[in-house]
Amino acid sequence: MPTEPVAETISFDDFLRVDVRVGTVTDAQPYPEARKPAIKLWIDFGPEIGSRKSSAQITEHYRPEELIGRQVAAVVNFPPRQIGKFMSEVLVLGFADAEGRIVLIGPDHPVPNGARMC
């Protein structure tokens, strides 16, 4: 997969407007009704944010049962988005591998749910 060009320069204040938090996957279910293969995720972001849902196109590398208990990074301040019959409330973050399959981003050591990326 080709590398994309670097995006335009933004200010630090612009960066701070994107609220990236860590949460723990508490439930994960296949979402075969989605237009592209996906997994429905329920993610605990701690007491301040609570649990939020996401639909993620991550079926190439992950099975739902493997995701439970895993910490993932997500943007929590985008508006909800209807994905078929499922309302996705956060955008789970990842990188595309060489074949374009998504690899999730998460901490390599446990951190408190709801911790903000800094």
Summary of the structure (lengths in Angstrom):
residues: 118
radius of gyration: 14.5
end to end distance: 28.4
largest distance: 39.9
contacts: 303
relative contact order: 0.26
helix: 8%
strand: 38%
